[in-house]
């Protein structure tokens, strides 16, 4: 089975960029909390490491499907809303 790389998704709207940055930072945070590398997490959700790296990068805004969003949250053992909530809101 080949890994998902949904490079045909539409470009994010400018007004949503802050959400993408928050998701990227949270993915990185929760992934590191579990001790996962990007390759490990990518394997768990059937993505390429390159695609996950693009999603997790705040320098490259990359749209992705809701299914990928939910798969990532499940693999990170968190509720999906936590990926949308700025980390400093938890403190």
C-alpha positions in Angstrom: 0.0 0.0 0.0 1.4 3.4 -0.9 1.7 6.3 1.5 -0.7 9.2 1.2 0.6 12.5 -0.2 -2.4 14.6 -1.0 -0.5 17.3 -2.9 -3.6 18.2 -4.9 -5.3 19.9 -1.9 -6.1 23.5 -2.3 -3.9 26.3 -1.0 -4.9 27.7 2.4 -6.6 31.0 2.6 -4.7 33.9 4.0 -7.1 34.4 6.9 -6.5 30.8 8.0 -2.7 30.9 8.2 -2.7 31.4 12.0 -4.6 28.2 12.4 -2.1 26.3 10.3 0.7 27.7 12.4 -1.0 26.6 15.6 -1.6 23.1 14.2 2.1 22.9 13.0 3.4 23.9 16.4 1.1 21.6 18.3 1.9 18.6 16.0 5.6 19.2 16.8 5.0 19.6 20.5 2.7 16.5 21.0 4.9 14.4 18.7 8.0 15.2 20.8 6.1 14.6 24.0 5.6 11.0 22.9 9.2 10.7 21.8 8.2 10.2 18.1 10.3 11.2 15.2 8.6 12.6 12.1 9.2 9.3 10.4 7.6 7.3 13.3 4.5 9.5 13.3 4.3 9.4 9.5 4.4 5.6 9.5 1.6 5.5 12.1 -0.7 7.6 10.0 0.4 6.2 6.6 1.9 9.4 5.3 5.3 10.1 3.7 7.8 11.7 6.1 8.2 14.5 3.6 4.5 15.3 3.6 4.3 15.3 7.4 7.4 17.5 7.5 5.5 20.0 5.3 2.4 19.9 7.5 4.5 20.4 10.6 6.6 23.2 9.2 5.5 26.8 10.0 7.5 28.1 7.0 5.5 26.1 4.5 1.7 26.3 4.9 0.4 23.0 3.7 -3.3 22.2 3.6 -4.4 18.6 4.4 -7.6 16.6 4.8 -9.8 16.3 7.8 -9.1 12.6 7.7 -5.4 13.3 8.0 -6.1 15.8 10.8 -8.1 13.1 12.8 -5.5 10.4 12.1 -2.7 12.6 13.4 -4.7 13.4 16.6 -5.4 9.7 17.1 -1.8 8.7 16.6 -0.7 11.4 19.1 -3.3 10.1 21.6 -5.0 13.5 21.9 -8.4 14.9 21.2 -8.4 16.7 17.8 -9.3 20.1 19.3 -6.0 20.2 21.1 -4.3 20.6 17.7 -6.2 23.8 17.2 -5.8 25.3 20.6 -2.6 27.4 21.2 -0.3 25.7 23.6 -0.1 28.7 26.0 -3.9 28.4 26.5 -3.3 25.2 28.4 -1.0 26.8 30.9 
